[in-house]
Amino acid sequence: MDKFDRELDALDYQIAFFSTFGLNGSEIAKQLGKHKSSISRRLHNNLLTAEINYRRNQLYDTYGAKYATFVHLALDRGIEMLRNG
């Protein structure tokens, strides 16, 4: 089995979680109690990279939707205040 032809294991999902929130390889290694070269090596796995990108897209989509809702409510409130003087 090639080292890139494997499924993600629990450690990979933990790395994806921390990476999604902007931690770099050495910060992730400290959080997980692993050596930073182990984390760096895993970060070069295409499947893990795809998982990280998927999670980031979900996160950005969620925050984007919340921001759009907030802006819409703020504009409605502003228009209401202008109408009421």
PyMOL Python script that loads the backbone (N, CA, C, O; Angstrom):
from pymol import cmd

cmd.read_pdbstr("""\
ATOM      1  N   MET A   1       0.838  -1.177   0.000  1.00  0.00           N
ATOM      2  CA  MET A   1       0.000   0.000   0.000  1.00  0.00           C
ATOM      3  C   MET A   1       0.886   1.243   0.000  1.00  0.00           C
ATOM      4  O   MET A   1       1.782   1.373   0.833  1.00  0.00           O
ATOM      5  N   ASP A   2       0.639   2.123  -0.905  1.00  0.00           N
ATOM      6  CA  ASP A   2       1.370   3.382  -0.990  1.00  0.00           C
ATOM      7  C   ASP A   2       0.985   4.264   0.193  1.00  0.00           C
ATOM      8  O   ASP A   2      -0.150   4.199   0.665  1.00  0.00           O
ATOM      9  N   LYS A   3       1.910   5.086   0.679  1.00  0.00           N
ATOM     10  CA  LYS A   3       1.622   5.908   1.844  1.00  0.00           C
ATOM     11  C   LYS A   3       0.536   6.955   1.569  1.00  0.00           C
ATOM     12  O   LYS A   3      -0.054   7.491   2.507  1.00  0.00           O
ATOM     13  N   PHE A   4       0.268   7.248   0.292  1.00  0.00           N
ATOM     14  CA  PHE A   4      -0.771   8.209  -0.041  1.00  0.00           C
ATOM     15  C   PHE A   4      -2.101   7.534  -0.356  1.00  0.00           C
ATOM     16  O   PHE A   4      -3.111   8.219  -0.518  1.00  0.00           O
ATOM     17  N   ASP A   5      -2.122   6.207  -0.445  1.00  0.00           N
ATOM     18  CA  ASP A   5      -3.348   5.464  -0.738  1.00  0.00           C
ATOM     19  C   ASP A   5      -3.915   4.864   0.537  1.00  0.00           C
ATOM     20  O   ASP A   5      -4.091   3.649   0.631  1.00  0.00           O
ATOM     21  N   ARG A   6      -4.197   5.699   1.505  1.00  0.00           N
ATOM     22  CA  ARG A   6      -4.751   5.202   2.747  1.00  0.00           C
ATOM     23  C   ARG A   6      -5.920   6.091   3.149  1.00  0.00           C
ATOM     24  O   ARG A   6      -6.063   7.217   2.673  1.00  0.00           O
ATOM     25  N   GLU A   7      -6.732   5.569   4.016  1.00  0.00           N
ATOM     26  CA  GLU A   7      -7.831   6.364   4.529  1.00  0.00           C
ATOM     27  C   GLU A   7      -7.334   7.195   5.700  1.00  0.00           C
ATOM     28  O   GLU A   7      -6.305   6.889   6.303  1.00  0.00           O
ATOM     29  N   LEU A   8      -8.075   8.246   6.013  1.00  0.00           N
ATOM     30  CA  LEU A   8      -7.703   9.078   7.143  1.00  0.00           C
ATOM     31  C   LEU A   8      -7.984   8.337   8.441  1.00  0.00           C
ATOM     32  O   LEU A   8      -8.993   7.643   8.570  1.00  0.00           O
ATOM     33  N   ASP A   9      -7.076   8.493   9.404  1.00  0.00           N
ATOM     34  CA  ASP A   9      -7.316   7.901  10.716  1.00  0.00           C
ATOM     35  C   ASP A   9      -7.649   9.017  11.717  1.00  0.00           C
ATOM     36  O   ASP A   9      -7.761  10.181  11.334  1.00  0.00           O
ATOM     37  N   ALA A  10      -7.805   8.666  12.974  1.00  0.00           N
ATOM     38  CA  ALA A  10      -8.234   9.629  13.993  1.00  0.00           C
ATOM     39  C   ALA A  10      -7.270  10.810  14.109  1.00  0.00           C
ATOM     40  O   ALA A  10      -7.700  11.952  14.270  1.00  0.00           O
ATOM     41  N   LEU A  11      -5.971  10.535  14.027  1.00  0.00           N
ATOM     42  CA  LEU A  11      -4.987  11.610  14.119  1.00  0.00           C
ATOM     43  C   LEU A  11      -5.149  12.598  12.967  1.00  0.00           C
ATOM     44  O   LEU A  11      -5.028  13.807  13.162  1.00  0.00           O
ATOM     45  N   ASP A  12      -5.424  12.085  11.767  1.00  0.00           N
ATOM     46  CA  ASP A  12      -5.616  12.969  10.623  1.00  0.00           C
ATOM     47  C   ASP A  12      -6.816  13.893  10.824  1.00  0.00           C
ATOM     48  O   ASP A  12      -6.765  15.069  10.467  1.00  0.00           O
ATOM     49  N   TYR A  13      -7.890  13.360  11.395  1.00  0.00           N
ATOM     50  CA  TYR A  13      -9.067  14.193  11.654  1.00  0.00           C
ATOM     51  C   TYR A  13      -8.783  15.245  12.725  1.00  0.00           C
ATOM     52  O   TYR A  13      -9.314  16.353  12.656  1.00  0.00           O
ATOM     53  N   GLN A  14      -7.953  14.911  13.708  1.00  0.00           N
ATOM     54  CA  GLN A  14      -7.554  15.896  14.710  1.00  0.00           C
ATOM     55  C   GLN A  14      -6.700  16.987  14.076  1.00  0.00           C
ATOM     56  O   GLN A  14      -6.864  18.168  14.381  1.00  0.00           O
ATOM     57  N   ILE A  15      -5.799  16.591  13.199  1.00  0.00           N
ATOM     58  CA  ILE A  15      -4.959  17.562  12.491  1.00  0.00           C
ATOM     59  C   ILE A  15      -5.840  18.470  11.639  1.00  0.00           C
ATOM     60  O   ILE A  15      -5.636  19.684  11.612  1.00  0.00           O
ATOM     61  N   ALA A  16      -6.815  17.891  10.947  1.00  0.00           N
ATOM     62  CA  ALA A  16      -7.721  18.686  10.116  1.00  0.00           C
ATOM     63  C   ALA A  16      -8.490  19.690  10.966  1.00  0.00           C
ATOM     64  O   ALA A  16      -8.678  20.836  10.558  1.00  0.00           O
ATOM     65  N   PHE A  17      -8.935  19.264  12.146  1.00  0.00           N
ATOM     66  CA  PHE A  17      -9.675  20.161  13.036  1.00  0.00           C
ATOM     67  C   PHE A  17      -8.832  21.370  13.406  1.00  0.00           C
ATOM     68  O   PHE A  17      -9.273  22.508  13.244  1.00  0.00           O
ATOM     69  N   PHE A  18      -7.618  21.133  13.903  1.00  0.00           N
ATOM     70  CA  PHE A  18      -6.761  22.241  14.326  1.00  0.00           C
ATOM     71  C   PHE A  18      -6.308  23.092  13.144  1.00  0.00           C
ATOM     72  O   PHE A  18      -6.207  24.314  13.261  1.00  0.00           O
ATOM     73  N   SER A  19      -6.039  22.465  12.028  1.00  0.00           N
ATOM     74  CA  SER A  19      -5.596  23.198  10.846  1.00  0.00           C
ATOM     75  C   SER A  19      -6.700  24.111  10.303  1.00  0.00           C
ATOM     76  O   SER A  19      -6.428  25.195   9.788  1.00  0.00           O
ATOM     77  N   THR A  20      -7.936  23.656  10.425  1.00  0.00           N
ATOM     78  CA  THR A  20      -9.069  24.450   9.960  1.00  0.00           C
ATOM     79  C   THR A  20      -9.130  25.792  10.671  1.00  0.00           C
ATOM     80  O   THR A  20      -9.541  26.793  10.085  1.00  0.00           O
ATOM     81  N   PHE A  21      -8.722  25.813  11.931  1.00  0.00           N
ATOM     82  CA  PHE A  21      -8.775  27.041  12.703  1.00  0.00           C
ATOM     83  C   PHE A  21      -7.465  27.828  12.675  1.00  0.00           C
ATOM     84  O   PHE A  21      -7.264  28.734  13.483  1.00  0.00           O
ATOM     85  N   GLY A  22      -6.576  27.481  11.742  1.00  0.00           N
ATOM     86  CA  GLY A  22      -5.404  28.298  11.475  1.00  0.00           C
ATOM     87  C   GLY A  22      -4.130  27.935  12.201  1.00  0.00           C
ATOM     88  O   GLY A  22      -3.156  28.680  12.105  1.00  0.00           O
ATOM     89  N   LEU A  23      -4.085  26.835  12.919  1.00  0.00           N
ATOM     90  CA  LEU A  23      -2.850  26.444  13.582  1.00  0.00           C
ATOM     91  C   LEU A  23      -1.872  25.883  12.555  1.00  0.00           C
ATOM     92  O   LEU A  23      -2.274  25.200  11.613  1.00  0.00           O
ATOM     93  N   ASN A  24      -0.584  26.175  12.745  1.00  0.00           N
ATOM     94  CA  ASN A  24       0.425  25.614  11.842  1.00  0.00           C
ATOM     95  C   ASN A  24       0.890  24.254  12.374  1.00  0.00           C
ATOM     96  O   ASN A  24       0.438  23.802  13.426  1.00  0.00           O
ATOM     97  N   GLY A  25       1.784  23.620  11.647  1.00  0.00           N
ATOM     98  CA  GLY A  25       2.223  22.271  11.982  1.00  0.00           C
ATOM     99  C   GLY A  25       2.809  22.123  13.368  1.00  0.00           C
ATOM    100  O   GLY A  25       2.483  21.166  14.071  1.00  0.00           O
ATOM    101  N   SER A  26       3.671  23.046  13.785  1.00  0.00           N
ATOM    102  CA  SER A  26       4.283  22.917  15.111  1.00  0.00           C
ATOM    103  C   SER A  26       3.278  23.195  16.223  1.00  0.00           C
ATOM    104  O   SER A  26       3.370  22.596  17.294  1.00  0.00           O
ATOM    105  N   GLU A  27       2.319  24.093  15.991  1.00  0.00           N
ATOM    106  CA  GLU A  27       1.277  24.347  16.992  1.00  0.00           C
ATOM    107  C   GLU A  27       0.359  23.127  17.141  1.00  0.00           C
ATOM    108  O   GLU A  27      -0.059  22.779  18.246  1.00  0.00           O
ATOM    109  N   ILE A  28       0.057  22.490  16.014  1.00  0.00           N
ATOM    110  CA  ILE A  28      -0.754  21.275  16.044  1.00  0.00           C
ATOM    111  C   ILE A  28      -0.010  20.172  16.793  1.00  0.00           C
ATOM    112  O   ILE A  28      -0.596  19.448  17.598  1.00  0.00           O
ATOM    113  N   ALA A  29       1.294  20.053  16.516  1.00  0.00           N
ATOM    114  CA  ALA A  29       2.105  19.031  17.190  1.00  0.00           C
ATOM    115  C   ALA A  29       2.085  19.226  18.704  1.00  0.00           C
ATOM    116  O   ALA A  29       1.978  18.250  19.447  1.00  0.00           O
ATOM    117  N   LYS A  30       2.185  20.468  19.172  1.00  0.00           N
ATOM    118  CA  LYS A  30       2.124  20.739  20.610  1.00  0.00           C
ATOM    119  C   LYS A  30       0.768  20.335  21.178  1.00  0.00           C
ATOM    120  O   LYS A  30       0.693  19.736  22.250  1.00  0.00           O
ATOM    121  N   GLN A  31      -0.297  20.661  20.461  1.00  0.00           N
ATOM    122  CA  GLN A  31      -1.645  20.343  20.927  1.00  0.00           C
ATOM    123  C   GLN A  31      -1.850  18.827  21.052  1.00  0.00           C
ATOM    124  O   GLN A  31      -2.503  18.352  21.982  1.00  0.00           O
ATOM    125  N   LEU A  32      -1.285  18.083  20.106  1.00  0.00           N
ATOM    126  CA  LEU A  32      -1.508  16.640  20.059  1.00  0.00           C
ATOM    127  C   LEU A  32      -0.409  15.824  20.733  1.00  0.00           C
ATOM    128  O   LEU A  32      -0.529  14.606  20.862  1.00  0.00           O
ATOM    129  N   GLY A  33       0.655  16.487  21.160  1.00  0.00           N
ATOM    130  CA  GLY A  33       1.750  15.776  21.811  1.00  0.00           C
ATOM    131  C   GLY A  33       2.553  14.913  20.846  1.00  0.00           C
ATOM    132  O   GLY A  33       3.063  13.860  21.228  1.00  0.00           O
ATOM    133  N   LYS A  34       2.665  15.351  19.612  1.00  0.00           N
ATOM    134  CA  LYS A  34       3.411  14.629  18.575  1.00  0.00           C
ATOM    135  C   LYS A  34       4.595  15.470  18.124  1.00  0.00           C
ATOM    136  O   LYS A  34       4.674  16.659  18.432  1.00  0.00           O
ATOM    137  N   HIS A  35       5.516  14.846  17.393  1.00  0.00           N
ATOM    138  CA  HIS A  35       6.653  15.565  16.835  1.00  0.00           C
ATOM    139  C   HIS A  35       6.194  16.335  15.603  1.00  0.00           C
ATOM    140  O   HIS A  35       5.371  15.845  14.830  1.00  0.00           O
ATOM    141  N   LYS A  36       6.729  17.544  15.421  1.00  0.00           N
ATOM    142  CA  LYS A  36       6.249  18.381  14.315  1.00  0.00           C
ATOM    143  C   LYS A  36       6.546  17.790  12.943  1.00  0.00           C
ATOM    144  O   LYS A  36       5.827  18.083  11.987  1.00  0.00           O
ATOM    145  N   SER A  37       7.583  16.967  12.820  1.00  0.00           N
ATOM    146  CA  SER A  37       7.851  16.349  11.522  1.00  0.00           C
ATOM    147  C   SER A  37       6.774  15.314  11.171  1.00  0.00           C
ATOM    148  O   SER A  37       6.458  15.123   9.996  1.00  0.00           O
ATOM    149  N   SER A  38       6.212  14.647  12.188  1.00  0.00           N
ATOM    150  CA  SER A  38       5.122  13.697  11.945  1.00  0.00           C
ATOM    151  C   SER A  38       3.893  14.417  11.413  1.00  0.00           C
ATOM    152  O   SER A  38       3.231  13.942  10.490  1.00  0.00           O
ATOM    153  N   ILE A  39       3.598  15.566  12.005  1.00  0.00           N
ATOM    154  CA  ILE A  39       2.442  16.352  11.570  1.00  0.00           C
ATOM    155  C   ILE A  39       2.684  16.903  10.171  1.00  0.00           C
ATOM    156  O   ILE A  39       1.794  16.863   9.321  1.00  0.00           O
ATOM    157  N   SER A  40       3.874  17.411   9.933  1.00  0.00           N
ATOM    158  CA  SER A  40       4.210  17.953   8.614  1.00  0.00           C
ATOM    159  C   SER A  40       4.097  16.892   7.527  1.00  0.00           C
ATOM    160  O   SER A  40       3.585  17.161   6.440  1.00  0.00           O
ATOM    161  N   ARG A  41       4.572  15.698   7.820  1.00  0.00           N
ATOM    162  CA  ARG A  41       4.502  14.601   6.854  1.00  0.00           C
ATOM    163  C   ARG A  41       3.040  14.267   6.530  1.00  0.00           C
ATOM    164  O   ARG A  41       2.695  14.031   5.372  1.00  0.00           O
ATOM    165  N   ARG A  42       2.195  14.249   7.547  1.00  0.00           N
ATOM    166  CA  ARG A  42       0.775  13.948   7.331  1.00  0.00           C
ATOM    167  C   ARG A  42       0.065  15.064   6.566  1.00  0.00           C
ATOM    168  O   ARG A  42      -0.867  14.803   5.806  1.00  0.00           O
ATOM    169  N   LEU A  43       0.504  16.302   6.768  1.00  0.00           N
ATOM    170  CA  LEU A  43      -0.119  17.425   6.073  1.00  0.00           C
ATOM    171  C   LEU A  43       0.123  17.396   4.571  1.00  0.00           C
ATOM    172  O   LEU A  43      -0.543  18.113   3.824  1.00  0.00           O
ATOM    173  N   HIS A  44       1.066  16.577   4.118  1.00  0.00           N
ATOM    174  CA  HIS A  44       1.332  16.438   2.683  1.00  0.00           C
ATOM    175  C   HIS A  44       0.476  15.354   2.032  1.00  0.00           C
ATOM    176  O   HIS A  44       0.621  15.080   0.841  1.00  0.00           O
ATOM    177  N   ASN A  45      -0.404  14.743   2.799  1.00  0.00           N
ATOM    178  CA  ASN A  45      -1.313  13.732   2.268  1.00  0.00           C
ATOM    179  C   ASN A  45      -2.459  14.446   1.546  1.00  0.00           C
ATOM    180  O   ASN A  45      -3.127  15.301   2.128  1.00  0.00           O
ATOM    181  N   ASN A  46      -2.680  14.092   0.284  1.00  0.00           N
ATOM    182  CA  ASN A  46      -3.712  14.753  -0.514  1.00  0.00           C
ATOM    183  C   ASN A  46      -5.106  14.570   0.067  1.00  0.00           C
ATOM    184  O   ASN A  46      -5.934  15.478  -0.006  1.00  0.00           O
ATOM    185  N   LEU A  47      -5.367  13.416   0.636  1.00  0.00           N
ATOM    186  CA  LEU A  47      -6.677  13.160   1.227  1.00  0.00           C
ATOM    187  C   LEU A  47      -6.902  14.054   2.448  1.00  0.00           C
ATOM    188  O   LEU A  47      -8.005  14.565   2.640  1.00  0.00           O
ATOM    189  N   LEU A  48      -5.880  14.246   3.266  1.00  0.00           N
ATOM    190  CA  LEU A  48      -5.983  15.131   4.422  1.00  0.00           C
ATOM    191  C   LEU A  48      -6.151  16.579   3.965  1.00  0.00           C
ATOM    192  O   LEU A  48      -6.946  17.318   4.545  1.00  0.00           O
ATOM    193  N   THR A  49      -5.422  16.987   2.947  1.00  0.00           N
ATOM    194  CA  THR A  49      -5.565  18.335   2.401  1.00  0.00           C
ATOM    195  C   THR A  49      -6.989  18.573   1.915  1.00  0.00           C
ATOM    196  O   THR A  49      -7.549  19.647   2.132  1.00  0.00           O
ATOM    197  N   ALA A  50      -7.572  17.583   1.264  1.00  0.00           N
ATOM    198  CA  ALA A  50      -8.951  17.698   0.799  1.00  0.00           C
ATOM    199  C   ALA A  50      -9.912  17.832   1.978  1.00  0.00           C
ATOM    200  O   ALA A  50     -10.862  18.612   1.911  1.00  0.00           O
ATOM    201  N   GLU A  51      -9.680  17.089   3.045  1.00  0.00           N
ATOM    202  CA  GLU A  51     -10.533  17.170   4.238  1.00  0.00           C
ATOM    203  C   GLU A  51     -10.430  18.554   4.874  1.00  0.00           C
ATOM    204  O   GLU A  51     -11.441  19.128   5.279  1.00  0.00           O
ATOM    205  N   ILE A  52      -9.219  19.089   4.963  1.00  0.00           N
ATOM    206  CA  ILE A  52      -9.013  20.424   5.536  1.00  0.00           C
ATOM    207  C   ILE A  52      -9.738  21.468   4.699  1.00  0.00           C
ATOM    208  O   ILE A  52     -10.415  22.340   5.244  1.00  0.00           O
ATOM    209  N   ASN A  53      -9.602  21.386   3.386  1.00  0.00           N
ATOM    210  CA  ASN A  53     -10.272  22.342   2.501  1.00  0.00           C
ATOM    211  C   ASN A  53     -11.787  22.237   2.613  1.00  0.00           C
ATOM    212  O   ASN A  53     -12.483  23.252   2.595  1.00  0.00           O
ATOM    213  N   TYR A  54     -12.302  21.013   2.729  1.00  0.00           N
ATOM    214  CA  TYR A  54     -13.735  20.803   2.887  1.00  0.00           C
ATOM    215  C   TYR A  54     -14.232  21.463   4.175  1.00  0.00           C
ATOM    216  O   TYR A  54     -15.259  22.142   4.175  1.00  0.00           O
ATOM    217  N   ARG A  55     -13.499  21.261   5.268  1.00  0.00           N
ATOM    218  CA  ARG A  55     -13.893  21.846   6.555  1.00  0.00           C
ATOM    219  C   ARG A  55     -13.816  23.366   6.518  1.00  0.00           C
ATOM    220  O   ARG A  55     -14.689  24.043   7.062  1.00  0.00           O
ATOM    221  N   ARG A  56     -12.788  23.904   5.888  1.00  0.00           N
ATOM    222  CA  ARG A  56     -12.675  25.365   5.786  1.00  0.00           C
ATOM    223  C   ARG A  56     -13.830  25.945   4.975  1.00  0.00           C
ATOM    224  O   ARG A  56     -14.392  26.979   5.338  1.00  0.00           O
ATOM    225  N   ASN A  57     -14.177  25.282   3.885  1.00  0.00           N
ATOM    226  CA  ASN A  57     -15.297  25.760   3.082  1.00  0.00           C
ATOM    227  C   ASN A  57     -16.589  25.743   3.876  1.00  0.00           C
ATOM    228  O   ASN A  57     -17.384  26.679   3.787  1.00  0.00           O
ATOM    229  N   GLN A  58     -16.810  24.689   4.651  1.00  0.00           N
ATOM    230  CA  GLN A  58     -18.002  24.628   5.492  1.00  0.00           C
ATOM    231  C   GLN A  58     -18.012  25.763   6.508  1.00  0.00           C
ATOM    232  O   GLN A  58     -19.039  26.405   6.729  1.00  0.00           O
ATOM    233  N   LEU A  59     -16.868  25.999   7.115  1.00  0.00           N
ATOM    234  CA  LEU A  59     -16.761  27.051   8.119  1.00  0.00           C
ATOM    235  C   LEU A  59     -17.018  28.421   7.504  1.00  0.00           C
ATOM    236  O   LEU A  59     -17.773  29.219   8.059  1.00  0.00           O
ATOM    237  N   TYR A  60     -16.399  28.695   6.367  1.00  0.00           N
ATOM    238  CA  TYR A  60     -16.582  29.983   5.709  1.00  0.00           C
ATOM    239  C   TYR A  60     -18.014  30.161   5.228  1.00  0.00           C
ATOM    240  O   TYR A  60     -18.568  31.256   5.322  1.00  0.00           O
ATOM    241  N   ASP A  61     -18.620  29.092   4.712  1.00  0.00           N
ATOM    242  CA  ASP A  61     -20.012  29.174   4.274  1.00  0.00           C
ATOM    243  C   ASP A  61     -20.928  29.487   5.455  1.00  0.00           C
ATOM    244  O   ASP A  61     -21.851  30.292   5.331  1.00  0.00           O
ATOM    245  N   THR A  62     -20.678  28.859   6.589  1.00  0.00           N
ATOM    246  CA  THR A  62     -21.490  29.095   7.783  1.00  0.00           C
ATOM    247  C   THR A  62     -21.357  30.537   8.250  1.00  0.00           C
ATOM    248  O   THR A  62     -22.357  31.206   8.508  1.00  0.00           O
ATOM    249  N   TYR A  63     -20.115  31.015   8.359  1.00  0.00           N
ATOM    250  CA  TYR A  63     -19.912  32.389   8.800  1.00  0.00           C
ATOM    251  C   TYR A  63     -20.434  33.379   7.771  1.00  0.00           C
ATOM    252  O   TYR A  63     -20.960  34.430   8.138  1.00  0.00           O
ATOM    253  N   GLY A  64     -20.300  33.064   6.500  1.00  0.00           N
ATOM    254  CA  GLY A  64     -20.822  33.939   5.461  1.00  0.00           C
ATOM    255  C   GLY A  64     -22.330  34.069   5.545  1.00  0.00           C
ATOM    256  O   GLY A  64     -22.868  35.165   5.390  1.00  0.00           O
ATOM    257  N   ALA A  65     -23.016  32.963   5.788  1.00  0.00           N
ATOM    258  CA  ALA A  65     -24.473  32.986   5.916  1.00  0.00           C
ATOM    259  C   ALA A  65     -24.893  33.783   7.153  1.00  0.00           C
ATOM    260  O   ALA A  65     -25.848  34.557   7.098  1.00  0.00           O
ATOM    261  N   LYS A  66     -24.182  33.595   8.266  1.00  0.00           N
ATOM    262  CA  LYS A  66     -24.501  34.343   9.477  1.00  0.00           C
ATOM    263  C   LYS A  66     -24.259  35.836   9.283  1.00  0.00           C
ATOM    264  O   LYS A  66     -25.044  36.664   9.745  1.00  0.00           O
ATOM    265  N   TYR A  67     -23.178  36.171   8.604  1.00  0.00           N
ATOM    266  CA  TYR A  67     -22.856  37.580   8.344  1.00  0.00           C
ATOM    267  C   TYR A  67     -23.918  38.203   7.441  1.00  0.00           C
ATOM    268  O   TYR A  67     -24.355  39.327   7.686  1.00  0.00           O
ATOM    269  N   ALA A  68     -24.331  37.489   6.410  1.00  0.00           N
ATOM    270  CA  ALA A  68     -25.354  38.007   5.504  1.00  0.00           C
ATOM    271  C   ALA A  68     -26.670  38.235   6.244  1.00  0.00           C
ATOM    272  O   ALA A  68     -27.344  39.238   6.009  1.00  0.00           O
ATOM    273  N   THR A  69     -27.040  37.320   7.130  1.00  0.00           N
ATOM    274  CA  THR A  69     -28.257  37.472   7.920  1.00  0.00           C
ATOM    275  C   THR A  69     -28.149  38.688   8.834  1.00  0.00           C
ATOM    276  O   THR A  69     -29.096  39.464   8.957  1.00  0.00           O
ATOM    277  N   PHE A  70     -26.997  38.851   9.473  1.00  0.00           N
ATOM    278  CA  PHE A  70     -26.781  39.992  10.353  1.00  0.00           C
ATOM    279  C   PHE A  70     -26.887  41.303   9.582  1.00  0.00           C
ATOM    280  O   PHE A  70     -27.540  42.239  10.042  1.00  0.00           O
ATOM    281  N   VAL A  71     -26.260  41.378   8.426  1.00  0.00           N
ATOM    282  CA  VAL A  71     -26.302  42.600   7.615  1.00  0.00           C
ATOM    283  C   VAL A  71     -27.735  42.895   7.193  1.00  0.00           C
ATOM    284  O   VAL A  71     -28.178  44.042   7.248  1.00  0.00           O
ATOM    285  N   HIS A  72     -28.452  41.870   6.775  1.00  0.00           N
ATOM    286  CA  HIS A  72     -29.842  42.050   6.364  1.00  0.00           C
ATOM    287  C   HIS A  72     -30.687  42.601   7.523  1.00  0.00           C
ATOM    288  O   HIS A  72     -31.471  43.530   7.328  1.00  0.00           O
ATOM    289  N   LEU A  73     -30.531  42.032   8.722  1.00  0.00           N
ATOM    290  CA  LEU A  73     -31.278  42.501   9.884  1.00  0.00           C
ATOM    291  C   LEU A  73     -30.879  43.928  10.269  1.00  0.00           C
ATOM    292  O   LEU A  73     -31.731  44.733  10.647  1.00  0.00           O
ATOM    293  N   ALA A  74     -29.594  44.237  10.174  1.00  0.00           N
ATOM    294  CA  ALA A  74     -29.123  45.584  10.499  1.00  0.00           C
ATOM    295  C   ALA A  74     -29.684  46.603   9.517  1.00  0.00           C
ATOM    296  O   ALA A  74     -30.095  47.693   9.917  1.00  0.00           O
ATOM    297  N   LEU A  75     -29.703  46.255   8.245  1.00  0.00           N
ATOM    298  CA  LEU A  75     -30.272  47.176   7.252  1.00  0.00           C
ATOM    299  C   LEU A  75     -31.766  47.372   7.477  1.00  0.00           C
ATOM    300  O   LEU A  75     -32.265  48.494   7.392  1.00  0.00           O
ATOM    301  N   ASP A  76     -32.474  46.299   7.761  1.00  0.00           N
ATOM    302  CA  ASP A  76     -33.903  46.419   8.056  1.00  0.00           C
ATOM    303  C   ASP A  76     -34.137  47.326   9.260  1.00  0.00           C
ATOM    304  O   ASP A  76     -35.031  48.172   9.249  1.00  0.00           O
ATOM    305  N   ARG A  77     -33.336  47.143  10.280  1.00  0.00           N
ATOM    306  CA  ARG A  77     -33.458  47.969  11.490  1.00  0.00           C
ATOM    307  C   ARG A  77     -33.141  49.428  11.178  1.00  0.00           C
ATOM    308  O   ARG A  77     -33.825  50.328  11.664  1.00  0.00           O
ATOM    309  N   GLY A  78     -32.119  49.665  10.377  1.00  0.00           N
ATOM    310  CA  GLY A  78     -31.752  51.029   9.992  1.00  0.00           C
ATOM    311  C   GLY A  78     -32.852  51.698   9.184  1.00  0.00           C
ATOM    312  O   GLY A  78     -33.165  52.867   9.409  1.00  0.00           O
ATOM    313  N   ILE A  79     -33.436  50.974   8.253  1.00  0.00           N
ATOM    314  CA  ILE A  79     -34.531  51.523   7.444  1.00  0.00           C
ATOM    315  C   ILE A  79     -35.728  51.834   8.342  1.00  0.00           C
ATOM    316  O   ILE A  79     -36.371  52.873   8.188  1.00  0.00           O
ATOM    317  N   GLU A  80     -36.020  50.951   9.259  1.00  0.00           N
ATOM    318  CA  GLU A  80     -37.143  51.165  10.197  1.00  0.00           C
ATOM    319  C   GLU A  80     -36.916  52.406  11.035  1.00  0.00           C
ATOM    320  O   GLU A  80     -37.844  53.183  11.257  1.00  0.00           O
ATOM    321  N   MET A  81     -35.676  52.605  11.508  1.00  0.00           N
ATOM    322  CA  MET A  81     -35.357  53.792  12.301  1.00  0.00           C
ATOM    323  C   MET A  81     -35.492  55.053  11.476  1.00  0.00           C
ATOM    324  O   MET A  81     -35.975  56.067  11.981  1.00  0.00           O
ATOM    325  N   LEU A  82     -35.077  55.018  10.212  1.00  0.00           N
ATOM    326  CA  LEU A  82     -35.205  56.191   9.340  1.00  0.00           C
ATOM    327  C   LEU A  82     -36.682  56.518   9.081  1.00  0.00           C
ATOM    328  O   LEU A  82     -37.060  57.689   9.050  1.00  0.00           O
ATOM    329  N   ARG A  83     -37.493  55.513   8.902  1.00  0.00           N
ATOM    330  CA  ARG A  83     -38.925  55.734   8.651  1.00  0.00           C
ATOM    331  C   ARG A  83     -39.621  56.326   9.877  1.00  0.00           C
ATOM    332  O   ARG A  83     -40.531  57.145   9.749  1.00  0.00           O
ATOM    333  N   ASN A  84     -39.189  55.907  11.051  1.00  0.00           N
ATOM    334  CA  ASN A  84     -39.830  56.381  12.284  1.00  0.00           C
ATOM    335  C   ASN A  84     -39.255  57.699  12.785  1.00  0.00           C
ATOM    336  O   ASN A  84     -39.694  58.213  13.814  1.00  0.00           O
ATOM    337  N   GLY A  85     -38.307  58.234  12.092  1.00  0.00           N
ATOM    338  CA  GLY A  85     -37.768  59.538  12.410  1.00  0.00           C
ATOM    339  C   GLY A  85     -36.635  59.471  13.342  1.00  0.00           C
ATOM    340  O   GLY A  85     -36.072  60.504  13.705  1.00  0.00           O
TER     341      GLY A  85
END
""", "prot")
cmd.dss("prot")
cmd.show_as("cartoon", "prot")
cmd.util.cbc("prot")
cmd.orient("prot")
